[in-house]
Amino acid sequence: MYKTILAPLDGSKRAEAILPHLEEAARRYNAKVLFLQVIEQTLNFVGPEYIYVEQDQFDEKAEQVEVYLEGLKGEFRKKGIEARTLTAHGPVVEAIINAAERESADLIALASHGRGGLSRVFYGSVAAGILHRVDRPLLLIRSG
């Protein structure tokens, strides 16, 4: 049923709550797993008219993300599950949806931090943003 499962992660233990569910789904459907992390650029304000991005910080973050995702890929491959890594840049929800479309993912699997009510209004919700815009199945689990 599912051939390709996209797993967006942010490097947190809460986001990694999806991993056992992801492993089970990949085994059940003999699916390939795509680990994705979106890197958002940190903007530094210099003045009212000038904004710059610290390239060294961005490059360091990109390197950390690559090491993190490669580790997950290795763990899944040791278990006999085909896996690849992807990184994206920009707004998180949009980057996840674009990756799902580009990679023809049949399923997006992620953990929600479980925010609701006012905190979701103030902080936003990646899971809610994906849920309202995605055109494919979404496996969403609440992380503890």
CORKA-V232868 format. One record per backbone hydrogen bond with DSSP energy under -1.0 kcal/mol. NH is the residue of the N-H (numbers start at 1). CO is the residue of the C=O. E is the energy in kcal/mol with one decimal. If there is no record, write none. Layout:
nh: (NH,NH)
co: (CO,CO)
e: (E,E)
This chain:
nh: (5,6,7,9,16,17,18,19,22,23,24,25,26,27,28,29,31,32,33,34,35,36,37,39,44,46,47,52,55,58,59,60,61,62,63,64,65,66,67,68,69,70,71,72,73,74,75,76,77,78,80,81,84,86,88,90,95,96,97,98,99,100,101,102,103,105,106,107,108,109,110,112,121,122,123,124,129,130,131,132,133,134,139,141,143)
co: (32,107,34,36,12,14,15,16,18,19,20,21,22,23,24,25,26,3,82,5,84,7,86,88,52,50,50,44,53,54,55,56,57,58,59,60,61,62,63,64,65,66,67,68,69,70,71,72,73,74,77,76,33,35,37,39,91,92,93,94,95,96,97,98,99,100,4,4,137,6,139,141,117,118,119,120,125,126,127,128,130,130,108,110,112)
e: (-2.9,-2.9,-3.3,-3.2,-1.6,-1.3,-1.5,-1.7,-2.8,-2.7,-2.1,-2.4,-2.7,-2.3,-2.7,-2.4,-1.8,-3.1,-2.6,-3.0,-2.8,-2.2,-1.6,-3.4,-2.8,-1.8,-1.4,-2.3,-1.1,-2.0,-2.9,-2.2,-2.3,-2.5,-2.1,-2.1,-2.5,-2.1,-2.1,-2.4,-2.8,-2.4,-1.9,-1.7,-2.7,-2.5,-2.1,-2.3,-2.6,-2.2,-1.9,-2.4,-2.2,-2.6,-1.7,-1.1,-2.5,-2.4,-2.4,-2.6,-2.2,-2.4,-2.2,-2.9,-2.6,-2.3,-2.3,-1.3,-1.8,-3.0,-2.6,-3.3,-1.4,-2.5,-2.8,-2.1,-2.4,-2.5,-2.8,-2.0,-1.1,-2.6,-3.2,-1.8,-2.9)
